[in-house]
Amino acid sequence: MREDLRPFLEAALAEDIGRGDLFALMDIKMRVQAEIIAKSEGIFSGELYARELCEMRGIEALFGIKDGEVFEPSKRLVALEGDYVSLLQIERTLLNLLQHSSGIATQTRRLVNLIPSGSNLKILDTRKTRPLLRAFEKYSVRNGGGINHRLGLDDCLMLKDTHLRHIDDLYAFIKEARTRIPWTSRIEVEVESVQRMIEACEAGADIVMCDNMSLHDIEECVKYRARFAPGVKLEVSGNITEENLLVYARLGVDAISSGSLIHQARWLDMSLKMR
């Protein structure tokens, strides 16, 4: 896993350093200490990436907090020690990673905390991620207590409205798909009505996503599933917010997916200070 991070982190540093750090031309040789301080509260995330980044540039990093833990303003998150120029070169990239990742983890935790005690409901992310940041952003969701939906087109065959537009016989399509996709892969079908949900279950879907459906219709889907398709997982998506999540959570579905875990997350405020 850590080896996979290096190309990404090297590219992030190269973006910032460009043709060369002008400050490095001063040829200052000095070992310094610094610390990253929280200026807001939230859920910490990004340790895996931050630790690897520091190691790549010979910076010693002592973390005062772990991924998924809560922090308050003024909390010292990371103590740093190393070459003066090297530390300055990674400063912005390091902060960007921690602030962005912690923002997603914090946004995710807010929704996860709304789930009633004892419920098995899962909060899922989506593929609405920034280009080339999917692994990083979905890692951040996990640190907030969320569960990753599919990582890409290769780990679940999901038939959305754009796919279904030109599939005339869903039963035949799924039957044929079973002979082509890996035996371990599941098939998910997006639906927008109770009737389409029934059709998806009868066609052999493993998961049915009720997209932008009314509460009444979702309740009907839950009832149908209980009577005729107990093995099918029910997922709900579309216009779900912190204000109405609890209502959906009580319907009896298995999961709620929301792109807002990532695209509505706000960066948390952190600062690097030299000692």
N, C-alpha and C positions, 0 to 999 in steps of 0.2 A: 504493500500500500504506500509506504513512504517513498519508495523509488518512483512511483507514479506521480508524486507531488512535484518532483524536482523540475521537470520541463515546464510545468505551469508556473512555478515560483521563479525560475530563471527568466521566463518570458515577462513576468510581472516586473521584475527588477530591471530588465532591459528596456522596458517601456519608459521607466522613470529616469534611468541613467542616460539613455540615449547614446550619443557618440562619446560620452565620457563625462564624469563628474568634475565640474570646474573647481570645486573646493578641493578635490584631491590633488590638484596641481600645486597646492601650497606645501605638499609633502610634510604634513604634520604627523609626527610619530608620538602617540600618546595613548595610554590605556585609561579608559574612563568608566564610570558607573552611571546608570540611569534607571528610571522606573516608569512604568506605565500606570497612570492613575485614572480611576473611573470618575467621571464628572456627572454621571447620572446613574440610576439604578437599572437593573436588568438581569438577564440570564447570560452567563459567560459562554462564549463559543469561539472556536478558532485555535485552540491550543495545538492541535495536530499540525496545522499549517504554520503557525507561528514558531513552534519548536523547530520544525525542519528548516524554516527560513533562517533562523538564528544559527543553527548548526552549519548550514551552508557557508556562512560568512564568519565562522569562528567566534560567534557571540555567545557567551554563557547566559542562559536564561533560567531563572528560578521562578516558577509559577506559584503564586499564593492562592490559586483557585483552579478548579478543574472544570472541564466542559460540563455544562448542565447545571452548575451551581449558581446561586443567587448572589449578587453583589449590590452594595449600596454606594452612594457617592463618597468619594475620598478613599475608597478601597484601593490598596496597592495591588494591582493585578499581576504584574510581572516585574521582577528585578533583573536588570541587564548589566553585563560587564564585558568589555572588549575593546578592540581598536576604535579610536575616536572616529576616523573616517568611515570605517566599515559600518559602525553603528548609525552614523548619519545617513549613509546610503540606503539602509533598509528601513529607516524610520517611517516614511510615509507608506510604503508597501505593507509594513507590519501593522500599522494602525488601521489602514484601510481594511485589511483582512479581519482583524479583530472587531472593528466597529460594524462592518457589514454582517459578519457571521453572527455576532451577538444580537444584532437587531432582528435577524430572522428567528433566532432561538427565542428571543423575548416575545415576539409576535406570536409564535407558535404556542408558547407556554400559556399565553393569555387565553387562547381558545381551548387548549387541553384542560386547563383548570376549571373550565365551565362544565365539563362532563360530570354528571352525577356520580357520586361515590358508588362503587360496585358495578358500574356499567362497563360492558366490554366494547363499547363504541370506540372506533379508531378515527383519529384525525389524520387525513392523508394530504400530501402535497400534490402537485400536478407537474406537467411538463412546461408550464409557463415559467421558464427560467431564463436568465440572461445567457446569450450565446457563449459557449465554452466555460460557463460557470456552473453547469448543472451538478457535477459531483460535489463542488464546494457548497452550493446552496442547499442541496438535499442533505448533506452532512450536517449543516446548521439546523435544519428542521428536526433531525433526529436528536440533536442536543437539546432541543426545546421540548422533547417528549412526543413529537409527531412521528408518523410512519410514512415511509416513502411509497408512493404509488410507483408505477413502472418508471424505470430510468430512461427508457427509450423504446423505439419501435421493435426492438429485438427480444423483449422479455415478457410480452403479453400481446396477444392479438386483440386489439380493441377496435370495435366497429362503431364509429361515430356517425353522425347524420350524413357527413360527406361520403362515407363509405357506403352507407345504406341506400343512398340515392340511386345507385345503379346495381343493387343486389335485389333481384326480383323474388328469389326463393331462398329465404334465410336458412331454412332447415337444410336444404341441399348444400348451401354454401358452407355451413358449419360442419356438416358431415364430411365434405371434401377437405376442409381445412384441417380436420383432425388427422388426416393421412399425410399432411404436408408439414405441419409445425411439430416441434419437439413434443414428445409425450408428456413432459413435465410442464409445458406451457398452458396457460389458461386462456379462455376466450371471454371477453367482456363486451357487452352490447349496450350502447347508449339509447335510451328511450325517452319519449316525451309524453306518453299517455299510458293509461292502465292497459289498454288493449295491446299496445306494442310491447309492454312488459310481459304480458302473457305469451305473446308470440315468441319472444326471446327465450323464455323459459322452456316452451314446448320445442323450440329449435335446438336446445341443448347448451345454452350459454351457462358458463360457470359463475359469472358475475353480471348483474344488471345495474347500470347506472341510471337512476331517475334524475333527469336533468331538467331543472327549471319547472318542476311539477308542483302543483298545489299540495298543501298539507293533506287535504281530503284524498287526493289521488294517491299520494304516497301511503297513506293509511290503508287504502284498498290494495295496494301492491303488497304491503306487509301481510295482510290477511290472506291474499292469494298464495303468497310464498309459504305461509305456515300450513296451508291445507294441501297444496298440490306440488310444491317445489322446495322442500325444506333444505335441500342441499345447495341451493343457489344463494350466493351472497348478494346483499342489496347495498348499493352505494348511492348517496344523495349528493348532488352538486348544483350550484347555481344560486347566486344572490344570498348566500348564507353569511351572516355577520355575527359579531359578538352579541348583538342585541337579540337575534332570533335563534342562535345556535341551540340553546337549551330546548326550545320547542321541537326542533328537528331531532335532537338527541333522545327525546322521549317517545319517538314514533316506533322504535324497535328495529331500525336499520342497523347494518353492521359497520358502516363507515360513512364519514362525511369528508369529501375532498374539496379543497379550496386553494385556488391560486394565490389568494391574498396572504397566505403564510409567507410568501416570498415577495410578490410584487407590491404589497402594501406595507412591508416592513420598513421601519425607519432606522437609520444608523444610530447607534448609541454614541454618546459623547465620551471620548477618552483622550488623554494627553500624555505625551512622553516628556519627562522632565530630566534634565541632567542633574546629577548630584554635585 
